[in-house]
Amino acid sequence: MRKMRFDVSKLVATCRLITLTNEDYEGNAQSVLADALNGGEEFAASFVVEKQTDALEYRAASCIGRLVDMMLRRYPSSVAKDLALLSNRSGSNGAAEASSRNLQYGSKEWYAAHVRLGEMQSLEVLGGSMMQHARRLRNGLGIPSASSKNPALIVRRKPCPLEYSLALLENEP
């Protein structure tokens, strides 16, 4: 079996930005972000949060895992249901469901179901890989449980208050 490769570098960089804390960039994260915002549109557009610490990588990987989970919940089906739906084995639940939905081999609906299945499978691979990576990073940091109270490993469910972000737009961070 071939190894599948995803280029998730931009997604990881975005999640690093989303999960950045004041402790990142050796305690200078706010200054780094303010410089990026005050450096002009071109600089801000090309700004990328590079790998800093394993804690930031853990938070970024966990962020991707959550985003993938939320995206998978938006689909009206699941991988298992679509696999059954598209299977043509006689007597299978998938064949019965396919015929009840008038899903004809080669129809637009049949192709759409295949595309949806591929999207969901890709998301599951990405989410699983990122969560496995997050577990390895957490274990490497000596933290046995995802429910750790270590502030460096907390991925918040809600964004920070707006006033925290507004401080980045000031000339002096």
Backbone as CSV, one residue per row, in Angstrom:
resi,resn,N_x,N_y,N_z,CA_x,CA_y,CA_z,C_x,C_y,C_z
1,MET,0.836,-1.176,0.000,0.000,0.000,0.000,0.888,1.250,0.000
2,ARG,0.541,2.226,-0.820,1.307,3.465,-0.897,1.012,4.349,0.304
3,LYS,1.996,5.152,0.632,1.770,6.142,1.682,1.095,7.349,1.055
4,MET,0.099,7.846,1.730,-0.598,9.043,1.262,0.082,10.248,1.906
5,ARG,0.208,11.322,1.153,0.833,12.530,1.683,-0.114,13.711,1.527
6,PHE,-0.232,14.478,2.576,-1.001,15.717,2.565,-0.019,16.851,2.837
7,ASP,-0.166,17.962,2.151,0.596,19.150,2.510,-0.315,19.999,3.379
8,VAL,-0.111,19.904,4.657,-0.964,20.625,5.600,-0.221,21.795,6.236
9,SER,0.891,22.207,5.630,1.726,23.237,6.251,0.970,24.539,6.481
10,LYS,0.159,24.971,5.515,-0.577,26.228,5.692,-1.688,26.073,6.725
11,LEU,-2.309,24.923,6.746,-3.343,24.666,7.746,-2.739,24.639,9.147
12,VAL,-1.589,23.977,9.289,-0.918,23.925,10.590,-0.495,25.330,11.021
13,ALA,0.047,26.115,10.083,0.462,27.487,10.413,-0.732,28.326,10.854
14,THR,-1.869,28.145,10.197,-3.079,28.875,10.586,-3.517,28.471,11.987
15,CYS,-3.476,27.172,12.281,-3.875,26.712,13.613,-2.858,27.125,14.672
16,ARG,-1.584,27.257,14.292,-0.612,27.810,15.245,-1.014,29.236,15.612
17,LEU,-1.411,30.008,14.608,-1.833,31.388,14.856,-3.074,31.426,15.746
18,ILE,-4.030,30.558,15.454,-5.272,30.510,16.232,-5.000,30.158,17.694
19,THR,-4.031,29.282,17.938,-3.792,28.781,19.298,-2.594,29.438,19.984
20,LEU,-2.058,30.474,19.394,-0.914,31.180,19.965,-1.266,31.751,21.339
21,THR,-0.326,31.686,22.269,-0.519,32.283,23.596,0.592,33.301,23.846
22,ASN,0.446,34.054,24.918,1.466,35.048,25.278,2.819,34.418,25.562
23,GLU,2.833,33.155,25.938,4.085,32.481,26.284,4.884,32.049,25.052
24,ASP,4.249,32.013,23.889,4.947,31.599,22.669,5.904,32.691,22.206
25,TYR,6.798,32.320,21.317,7.862,33.223,20.852,8.649,33.757,22.049
26,GLU,8.963,32.843,22.964,9.730,33.153,24.170,9.120,34.318,24.948
27,GLY,7.790,34.351,24.994,7.077,35.390,25.726,6.841,36.660,24.924
28,ASN,7.221,36.656,23.656,7.088,37.850,22.815,6.029,37.698,21.733
29,ALA,5.084,36.819,21.917,4.082,36.563,20.875,3.296,37.818,20.520
30,GLN,2.927,38.595,21.515,2.150,39.807,21.245,2.960,40.786,20.396
31,SER,4.235,40.945,20.693,5.089,41.841,19.901,5.247,41.340,18.475
32,VAL,5.416,40.036,18.318,5.571,39.451,16.982,4.313,39.687,16.155
33,LEU,3.146,39.466,16.756,1.889,39.689,16.037,1.672,41.168,15.730
34,ALA,1.990,42.030,16.678,1.833,43.472,16.445,2.747,43.924,15.312
35,ASP,3.980,43.422,15.280,4.901,43.769,14.189,4.346,43.311,12.848
36,ALA,3.753,42.126,12.824,3.177,41.613,11.573,2.018,42.493,11.115
37,LEU,1.173,42.891,12.056,0.025,43.729,11.703,0.441,45.140,11.310
38,ASN,1.485,45.650,11.933,1.941,47.010,11.647,2.950,47.066,10.503
39,GLY,3.338,45.914,9.982,4.339,45.864,8.918,3.782,46.103,7.531
40,GLY,2.535,46.435,7.423,1.928,46.674,6.116,1.177,45.452,5.634
41,GLU,0.313,45.694,4.655,-0.542,44.619,4.140,0.247,43.463,3.554
42,GLU,1.288,43.787,2.803,2.070,42.738,2.141,2.756,41.842,3.164
43,PHE,3.342,42.451,4.199,4.007,41.667,5.234,2.999,40.828,6.010
44,ALA,1.888,41.447,6.382,0.863,40.730,7.149,0.296,39.571,6.342
45,ALA,0.135,39.756,5.031,-0.424,38.697,4.185,0.529,37.513,4.060
46,SER,1.824,37.760,4.178,2.793,36.673,4.029,3.271,36.135,5.376
47,PHE,2.755,36.672,6.471,3.176,36.249,7.805,2.723,34.823,8.084
48,VAL,3.639,34.001,8.537,3.349,32.606,8.872,3.935,32.319,10.251
49,VAL,3.156,31.708,11.100,3.656,31.301,12.412,4.392,29.980,12.222
50,GLU,5.701,30.043,12.354,6.537,28.854,12.192,6.525,28.023,13.476
51,LYS,7.042,26.817,13.374,7.122,25.937,14.540,7.995,26.593,15.606
52,GLN,7.480,26.623,16.822,8.204,27.213,17.947,8.520,26.151,19.001
53,THR,7.481,25.596,19.584,7.652,24.625,20.665,6.726,23.436,20.428
54,ASP,7.004,22.358,21.129,6.119,21.195,21.028,4.737,21.503,21.597
55,ALA,4.669,22.398,22.572,3.364,22.769,23.139,2.513,23.481,22.087
56,LEU,3.113,24.391,21.317,2.379,25.074,20.249,1.979,24.078,19.162
57,GLU,2.854,23.145,18.840,2.525,22.123,17.841,1.375,21.245,18.330
58,TYR,1.379,20.926,19.622,0.286,20.146,20.203,-1.032,20.895,20.051
59,ARG,-1.034,22.180,20.403,-2.259,22.968,20.298,-2.718,23.078,18.843
60,ALA,-1.783,23.260,17.916,-2.145,23.368,16.495,-2.732,22.053,15.984
61,ALA,-2.111,20.928,16.333,-2.625,19.623,15.896,-4.000,19.358,16.503
62,SER,-4.187,19.727,17.762,-5.495,19.561,18.405,-6.541,20.445,17.743
63,CYS,-6.148,21.639,17.353,-7.049,22.562,16.657,-7.507,21.950,15.335
64,ILE,-6.581,21.378,14.585,-6.943,20.737,13.314,-7.888,19.577,13.571
65,GLY,-7.594,18.778,14.595,-8.479,17.665,14.937,-9.895,18.134,15.219
66,ARG,-10.036,19.229,15.940,-11.369,19.778,16.237,-12.050,20.310,14.983
67,LEU,-11.290,21.016,14.142,-11.863,21.545,12.900,-12.363,20.414,12.001
68,VAL,-11.569,19.345,11.906,-11.964,18.193,11.095,-13.227,17.563,11.666
69,ASP,-13.270,17.398,12.978,-14.453,16.815,13.611,-15.697,17.650,13.316
70,MET,-15.569,18.956,13.402,-16.710,19.833,13.117,-17.122,19.723,11.648
71,MET,-16.148,19.624,10.760,-16.470,19.513,9.335,-17.178,18.192,9.042
72,LEU,-16.720,17.112,9.632,-17.361,15.812,9.410,-18.802,15.803,9.906
73,ARG,-19.075,16.547,10.963,-20.443,16.610,11.492,-21.396,17.348,10.556
74,ARG,-20.859,18.125,9.639,-21.707,18.882,8.711,-22.226,18.013,7.566
75,TYR,-21.611,16.865,7.347,-22.069,15.982,6.276,-23.357,15.283,6.695
76,PRO,-24.264,15.063,5.749,-25.526,14.398,6.079,-25.376,12.881,6.190
77,SER,-24.174,12.380,6.041,-23.939,10.943,6.031,-22.664,10.651,6.808
78,SER,-22.196,9.409,6.717,-20.927,9.012,7.321,-20.200,8.119,6.331
79,VAL,-18.935,7.866,6.592,-18.160,6.995,5.711,-18.809,5.617,5.643
80,ALA,-19.187,5.070,6.793,-19.790,3.729,6.813,-21.092,3.695,6.014
81,LYS,-21.930,4.725,6.180,-23.201,4.756,5.444,-22.973,4.877,3.942
82,ASP,-22.029,5.745,3.545,-21.778,5.902,2.112,-21.128,4.668,1.506
83,LEU,-20.261,3.997,2.262,-19.687,2.744,1.757,-20.791,1.720,1.524
84,ALA,-21.708,1.625,2.480,-22.829,0.694,2.325,-23.729,1.122,1.174
85,LEU,-23.959,2.408,1.051,-24.817,2.938,-0.001,-24.250,2.638,-1.386
86,LEU,-22.943,2.717,-1.514,-22.313,2.550,-2.823,-21.932,1.110,-3.135
87,SER,-22.041,0.226,-2.136,-21.699,-1.172,-2.407,-22.830,-1.816,-3.198
88,ASN,-22.483,-2.701,-4.082,-23.482,-3.343,-4.941,-23.701,-4.804,-4.587
89,ARG,-23.288,-5.199,-3.388,-23.491,-6.594,-2.997,-24.977,-6.847,-2.802
90,SER,-25.471,-7.850,-3.413,-26.906,-8.127,-3.286,-27.218,-8.516,-1.854
91,GLY,-28.329,-8.015,-1.390,-28.755,-8.317,-0.033,-28.149,-7.408,1.017
92,SER,-27.246,-6.522,0.624,-26.647,-5.644,1.630,-27.572,-4.469,1.907
93,ASN,-27.435,-3.922,3.076,-28.225,-2.738,3.431,-27.948,-1.600,2.476
94,GLY,-26.698,-1.500,2.025,-26.325,-0.425,1.114,-27.068,-0.516,-0.199
95,ALA,-27.204,-1.717,-0.738,-27.911,-1.876,-2.011,-29.386,-1.539,-1.842
96,ALA,-29.974,-1.951,-0.718,-31.382,-1.642,-0.471,-31.579,-0.141,-0.311
97,GLU,-30.668,0.483,0.429,-30.774,1.932,0.615,-30.544,2.654,-0.702
98,ALA,-29.604,2.156,-1.506,-29.324,2.787,-2.796,-30.539,2.713,-3.701
99,SER,-31.200,1.551,-3.735,-32.364,1.439,-4.609,-33.531,2.264,-4.076
100,SER,-33.646,2.377,-2.738,-34.733,3.189,-2.189,-34.506,4.672,-2.474
101,ARG,-33.276,5.067,-2.690,-32.964,6.454,-3.016,-32.841,6.650,-4.523
102,ASN,-33.133,5.607,-5.299,-32.981,5.663,-6.749,-31.559,6.032,-7.151
103,LEU,-30.590,5.443,-6.470,-29.191,5.715,-6.759,-28.729,4.738,-7.834
104,GLN,-28.704,5.187,-9.045,-28.320,4.347,-10.174,-26.822,4.461,-10.412
105,TYR,-26.216,3.315,-10.707,-24.789,3.301,-11.023,-24.511,4.282,-12.161
106,GLY,-23.527,5.166,-11.969,-23.145,6.117,-13.000,-23.979,7.384,-13.040
107,SER,-24.987,7.490,-12.174,-25.826,8.696,-12.166,-25.078,9.841,-11.473
108,LYS,-25.612,11.042,-11.615,-25.013,12.198,-10.944,-24.996,11.986,-9.435
109,GLU,-26.059,11.414,-8.918,-26.150,11.175,-7.480,-25.107,10.160,-7.022
110,TRP,-24.887,9.139,-7.862,-23.896,8.107,-7.548,-22.501,8.730,-7.496
111,TYR,-22.177,9.561,-8.494,-20.878,10.240,-8.502,-20.755,11.208,-7.322
112,ALA,-21.830,11.921,-7.015,-21.811,12.856,-5.882,-21.546,12.105,-4.576
113,ALA,-22.159,10.933,-4.429,-21.933,10.128,-3.222,-20.477,9.676,-3.150
114,HIS,-19.882,9.335,-4.292,-18.466,8.947,-4.315,-17.566,10.115,-3.926
115,VAL,-17.857,11.291,-4.444,-17.060,12.474,-4.101,-17.181,12.764,-2.610
116,ARG,-18.408,12.731,-2.081,-18.628,12.972,-0.656,-17.871,11.942,0.179
117,LEU,-17.921,10.679,-0.240,-17.206,9.628,0.473,-15.710,9.920,0.490
118,GLY,-15.157,10.317,-0.653,-13.733,10.646,-0.719,-13.370,11.812,0.181
119,GLU,-14.221,12.824,0.211,-13.981,13.976,1.083,-13.979,13.550,2.545
120,MET,-14.968,12.759,2.924,-15.061,12.330,4.324,-13.883,11.436,4.699
121,GLN,-13.473,10.541,3.793,-12.332,9.677,4.087,-11.059,10.501,4.244
122,SER,-10.880,11.497,3.385,-9.702,12.367,3.489,-9.699,13.117,4.811
123,LEU,-10.850,13.632,5.198,-10.947,14.338,6.474,-10.665,13.401,7.649
124,GLU,-11.167,12.172,7.571,-10.907,11.217,8.657,-9.424,10.893,8.768
125,VAL,-8.746,10.741,7.629,-7.306,10.476,7.649,-6.572,11.668,8.257
126,LEU,-6.908,12.867,7.812,-6.266,14.071,8.336,-6.511,14.212,9.836
127,GLY,-7.762,14.090,10.254,-8.088,14.231,11.672,-7.400,13.180,12.529
128,GLY,-7.425,11.937,12.072,-6.768,10.861,12.819,-5.268,11.067,12.920
129,SER,-4.652,11.484,11.825,-3.206,11.731,11.823,-2.837,12.868,12.770
130,MET,-3.621,13.932,12.738,-3.326,15.085,13.599,-3.527,14.755,15.072
131,MET,-4.572,14.007,15.395,-4.802,13.654,16.794,-3.728,12.684,17.292
132,GLN,-3.281,11.772,16.428,-2.191,10.871,16.801,-0.906,11.676,17.033
133,HIS,-0.649,12.648,16.162,0.516,13.519,16.313,0.416,14.304,17.624
134,ALA,-0.767,14.814,17.934,-0.967,15.561,19.182,-0.684,14.669,20.395
135,ARG,-1.149,13.424,20.356,-0.891,12.501,21.476,0.607,12.249,21.640
136,ARG,1.316,12.045,20.512,2.768,11.824,20.585,3.466,13.042,21.197
137,LEU,3.065,14.232,20.765,3.670,15.452,21.314,3.382,15.583,22.804
138,ARG,2.132,15.335,23.194,1.755,15.435,24.605,2.556,14.438,25.436
139,ASN,2.670,13.202,24.951,3.440,12.192,25.677,4.913,12.572,25.743
140,GLY,5.439,13.159,24.657,6.827,13.612,24.633,7.097,14.721,25.635
141,LEU,6.065,15.478,25.949,6.189,16.537,26.957,6.001,15.994,28.371
142,GLY,5.744,14.685,28.472,5.574,14.066,29.786,4.202,14.279,30.387
143,ILE,3.215,14.587,29.546,1.844,14.805,30.017,1.024,13.587,29.609
144,PRO,0.621,12.741,30.561,-0.061,11.498,30.201,-1.512,11.657,29.759
145,SER,-2.158,12.755,30.148,-3.594,12.869,29.907,-3.927,14.136,29.132
146,ALA,-4.928,14.028,28.251,-5.383,15.192,27.490,-6.109,16.183,28.381
147,SER,-6.516,15.763,29.565,-7.240,16.662,30.469,-6.281,17.409,31.398
148,SER,-5.035,17.526,30.990,-4.038,18.217,31.790,-4.424,19.677,31.999
149,LYS,-4.092,20.198,33.142,-4.353,21.612,33.453,-3.153,22.487,33.078
150,ASN,-2.170,21.912,32.398,-0.998,22.665,31.961,-1.445,23.743,30.975
151,PRO,-1.262,25.032,31.298,-1.761,26.102,30.427,-1.160,26.075,29.024
152,ALA,0.032,25.533,28.878,0.669,25.483,27.561,-0.025,24.503,26.625
153,LEU,-0.843,23.601,27.184,-1.495,22.582,26.364,-3.002,22.781,26.240
154,ILE,-3.519,23.866,26.764,-4.966,24.099,26.716,-5.357,24.686,25.368
155,VAL,-6.317,24.041,24.727,-6.900,24.565,23.492,-8.310,25.001,23.861
156,ARG,-8.519,26.280,23.866,-9.799,26.831,24.318,-10.910,26.583,23.314
157,ARG,-12.112,26.446,23.830,-13.280,26.242,22.973,-13.867,27.561,22.485
158,LYS,-13.589,28.643,23.197,-14.109,29.958,22.822,-12.934,30.895,22.569
159,PRO,-13.110,31.878,21.682,-12.016,32.822,21.420,-11.774,33.738,22.619
160,CYS,-10.590,34.322,22.643,-10.272,35.304,23.677,-11.155,36.528,23.492
161,PRO,-11.345,37.301,24.546,-12.135,38.529,24.412,-11.524,39.469,23.373
162,LEU,-12.363,40.227,22.692,-11.934,41.122,21.621,-10.891,42.124,22.096
163,GLU,-11.016,42.612,23.314,-10.063,43.621,23.785,-8.631,43.091,23.830
164,TYR,-8.455,41.784,23.986,-7.109,41.213,23.946,-6.505,41.367,22.552
165,SER,-7.320,41.178,21.533,-6.842,41.308,20.158,-6.640,42.760,19.765
166,LEU,-7.471,43.649,20.272,-7.347,45.070,19.925,-6.006,45.642,20.371
167,ALA,-5.450,45.103,21.431,-4.146,45.573,21.909,-3.060,45.359,20.856
168,LEU,-3.238,44.387,19.985,-2.249,44.119,18.938,-2.202,45.233,17.903
169,LEU,-3.273,45.968,17.769,-3.339,47.021,16.761,-2.732,48.336,17.236
170,GLU,-2.408,48.417,18.505,-1.765,49.615,19.033,-0.312,49.640,18.587
171,ASN,0.270,50.819,18.512,1.671,50.949,18.094,2.623,50.327,19.095
172,GLU,2.356,50.487,20.360,3.202,49.927,21.401,2.503,48.728,22.024
173,PRO,2.998,47.511,21.817,2.345,46.332,22.393,2.464,46.284,23.897
